[in-house]
Amino acid sequence: MKIIGISGSIVGSKTRVAVELALQYIQNKQKDIDIELIDLSDYNLVFCDGRDYHDYSGDTKIVLEKILSADAFIIGTPTFQASIPGTLKNLFDLLPRDAFCEKAISILVTAGTPKHFLVAEQQLKPILDYMQAVVIPKYVFIEGKHFDQKVIVDEGILKRIDRLTQDTINWAKALEEMKNPIASTL
């Protein structure tokens, strides 16, 4: 099984810190799971221009192929102007509509204040639903006050991230078993 963490911004570090921590929790729970971080700041993705995803090249093709090969995701997004960043929306636009079909997706949202706690519900979940993802119902919302020098220090948030990672593993396994019910009984 492969789980990819996506840090959905090209600026800042808090979202990446949260996604990296979640991936570390997954690796600690189950060493046989292949994990990978896709930090959008590490890639030069072109703007979506309506081409078929097969027709892109360079970093864009690399990222799209990685995403299409994964079984589950932890998507981290900061909150910009009460929404997800354009770089993350561009990534979704580059992917085929069924890229997340029947794949488990967990969400981590970082924001400076509690005012934006519904960004996941109003901005991100509708896009993922349209792309046929199986969105894990509970997400983790992390405020700036939960960090100290690029480290998450709030015990409640750490426990919620830990639980989110276990839910991601469980949902991904359940979906895998549903796709191949005979192999899961052997």
N, C-alpha and C positions, 0 to 999 in steps of 0.2 A: 504494500500500500504506500502511496506517495501523498504527503500532505504539504501543500505550498502555503507559506505565509506571504501575503502581499502587503507591503507598506505603501499606501496609496498616495504619496506626495513626493515632490522633488525638493521640498524645503523642510526644515525642522528635524528634530530627532526623537521626539516623544512617541510618535506612532511606531517608528522602527523599534524603539526600546521595548514597547509593549508586545509587538509581534514577535520579536526575537525571544522574549521571555516565554511567550506561549509555545513557541517551537521547542524551546529548551525543556519545558514541562512535558511536552509530548515525547521527546527523546528520552527523558528520564523515566517515563511511564512504560514505554515500549520501544526498546532499542531496534527492533526489526522494522519499524516504520521509517521510510525514507522521507526526510524533511528537507525543505529548501526555502530560502528567503528570496523573494523578488522585491527588491527595494527600487521603486520607480526612479529614484534619483541616481541609480547606478546604470541606467539604460537611456538611450536616446531614441524614444519612440516618436514616430512621425504622427502627424495629425491624421485622423481617420478621414479618408476622402471617398469612401463608398466602395472601394475595391473589395473583391473577395479576399478573405484573410490569407489565402494561399499565395496571393500576388505581392505580398510585402516581403521585404528583405532586411538584412542587417539585424540590429537589435530588436526591431519590431517583430521580425519573424522568430527570433530566438525566444522572446517572451511569450508570444502566442503559442508556439509549440510546447513550451514548458507547461503552460496553463492547460492546454488541451490534453496533456499526458497525465495530469494529476487526478487523484481520486477524491480529494477533499481540500478545503481551503480555510485559512483564517485571514480574513480581510481586515486590515487596519486602515482607518481613515481619520485624518484630522478634520476639524470643522472650520471651514472658511466661508464667511458671509452666510452663515446659517445653512450650509450645504456641504456636500462632498467636494473635494478639489476637482478642477477640470482635468487634471492629469489622470485621475482615477476614472472619471466618466469617459475620457478618450480611450482608455484601455478597454472598457466595456464596449464602446462603439467599434473598436477594431476586431473584437471577437465575434464569431458567429452566434446567432441567437441561442443555439442549443449548447453552447460551450460548457455550461454548468448543469446541464440536464442530468437530474438524478444524482447530483454530487452534493455532499454535505458542505455547508458554508457557515462558519462562525464569524461574528463581527466584533471588532474592538473599535471604539470611537474615542478619540482624544479631543479635548476642548479646553479652552481657558476658563470657562464658567459653566455653571449648571444650566444656563439658559438654553443650551443646544442639545439637551438630552434626547430629543425626538428626531434628530437628524437621521439616525438609523431607520426609524420607523417610517418617516415621511420621504426620505430621499433615497436611501440605499436599498431597503427591502423591496420596494416596488420594482426597481431595476432588476434585482436578482430574481424576483418572482417571474418577471417577464422572460428572463433567460432560463427559466425552468429549474432553478436551483432548489435544493432542499435547505432552506434557511433554518438554522437552529434557533428556536424561539427566543431564548435569553441571550442578550448581548452584554458586553461590559463597556460601561461608559466611564472614562477616566478623565478627571479634571487636572488642571495644572497643579493644584494644591496637593495632589497625590504623589507628586514627584519631588525628589530632592537631588539636585545635581545629576539629572538624567538617570535616576534610579527610582523605581516605584517603591514607595515606602509605606503605603497604606495597607495594613494587614487584610482588611476587608476586600480591597481590590485584588490583592494577591490570591486570596482564596477564591474569588470569583473567576479569575483567569485560570486557576488550576481546575476548577469545576468545568469551565468552558472547554478546556482542552480534553477533559475526559468525555464530555458530551460529543465533541468533534470525533474522537476515536470511536465511540459507541455508534454514532449515527453512520459514520463511514463504513464500519463493519456491517451494520444492519443493511445498508444499501447494497453492499457487495454481496451479501448473502441473498438478498432479493433478486439480484441479477443472475446469480448462479446457485439456485437452491440445492441442486444435486451435490455439488462439490462441498457445500457447507455441512452436509449430513454425513459425509465419509470420514 
